[in-house]
Amino acid sequence: MITERSISSKAWLLLLALGAIWGASFLSIRIALDEVPPLTSVAHRVGWATVLLWIVVIVRRLPLPRGRAIWIGFLGMGILNNVIPFSLMAWGQLHIPSGLTSIFNAATAIFGVLIAALLLSDERLSARKAFGVTLGFAGVAVAIGLENLRNFDITSLAQLAVIGGTISYAFAGVWARKRLGGLPPLVAAAGMLSTSTLIMIPLAWSLDGPIRLDLAPRTMLAIGYYSLIATALAYMIYYRVLALAGSGNLMLVTLLIPPVAITLGALVLDETLSPNAYGGFALLALGLVVIDGRLIDRLRVRR
């Protein structure tokens, strides 16, 4: 893929690290789900990440958020970017492979383009983007598999739950544009995770029972990974790459995550995916390339 500007070696390393970190998060979440219920796993994820991010904010002496409007923005972002997608995807991973979950997660950018065009006046759905979105939707349909669309069962429901999570991510992007512009990124992330924690802890406690800490070492390591590294640290890396390489180049991470998740799922969990899953990911990747447009423009110039 051709980038909108050259990517430095440092940005490439951070981008690859981010893809690996997020790709491995699907494995760690699935491991934790062997002992903790989905909502409790999400409460752990947002809770511990919140603690770490606020420590970073305080150490860096970043301005603390004040005002009702800002915290309403955090609340909406927490619901759309954490509570809904994390919960749906965690439940979905109980019934479908972690690698397949990561493939559906790649559709976030596809839904993001469509929802932004519908809700933001400065985002136009051009013919090229519409074609890319169509390819992306075709990729999702292929990954689900026609047999699962005909024979609706718990697997089909789990797949739809994960896709619902990606749609929620897309709405979160629009919400962030409208309500959280101008805030330091780490402060916005800490505020968002704080509201998510205030929702998830009582929700998990009421539906799953008391949140336990006397868990197996394997489970605690998995929770530590996906909360502190794949959530808190990943946000720090994400915004650093954004500053170094630009938003267009961040789309590359969407293509890096599934290969990592699929490989780890196969090696650690003995997961196998159908050819439909790989074909669907190929269509999704092609759709992202078309939406991005820079590779197509470069080829046109060369001709």
C-alpha positions, 0 to 999 in steps of 0.5 A: 500500500502506498502511504500518504507520506513516507513512514520513518523506520521508527513509525514502521516499528511502532506500527508493526508493534501495534499490529502484533499487540492488538493481534495477540489480544484476541488470544489473551481474551480467549484464554481469560474467557476459560475462567471469567465470564465475558462481562467480567473480562471486560470489567477487568480490561477497562478497569486496570487500563484506566488505572494505568492511563491516569497514572501516566496522565498525572506523571506527565502533568497533563490538564485534567478534564473538567466540565459536564460536556466533556464527561458526557463526551467521555460517557458516550465514547466509553459506551460506543468504543468500549462497553458495547464492542468489548462485551459483544466481541468477548461473548462472540469469542466463546463461540467462534475462533479468535482469528475469525473474530479478528477478521470481522474486527477488520471491518471497522474501517469499512463501517467507519467510512459508511457511517461517517458519510451518513452522519458527518457533513464533511465526509463524502461517499465517493464512487471509489469509497462506495465500491470499497465499502461494497467489497468490504461488505462482500468480504464480511458475507463471505467470511460468515459463509452462506451456510451460516446465513441459511442455518442460523445458530449460535455460531451465526449469532456470535458472528453477528455480535462481533460485527455489531461490535465493529459497527459500534466502533464506527459510531465511536469514531463519529462521536469522537469527532463531534464531542472530544476534539481538542483534548490531549489523546491520553486524557481522552482515553483515560476519561473514556475508560473511566466511564466504561469502568463505572458502567462495567463493574456494576454491570458485571457484578450484577450479571456475572457475580462478584469480580474475583481476583483469585484466578489461575496464573494463566488467566491473570497473565491474560487479563494483564496483557489485554488490559495493560498492554493491549489497551492502555499501552496500545492507546499510547502507541496508537497516538504516537503512530498517528503523530508520526505517520498520519491517519491514513497510514494507521489503516495499515494496522487493520491489515496487520492484526488478523494474520497475527491473531490467526497464527496465534490461534492456530499455534496456541488454541489449535484453531482452524479457519475455513477457506471462507474466512481467508477469502473474506479477509482478502476481500476486506483488505482489497476494500480497504485498499480501494477506500484508501485510494493511494495505491490506485492513484499511484498506479494510474500515475505510472500508467 
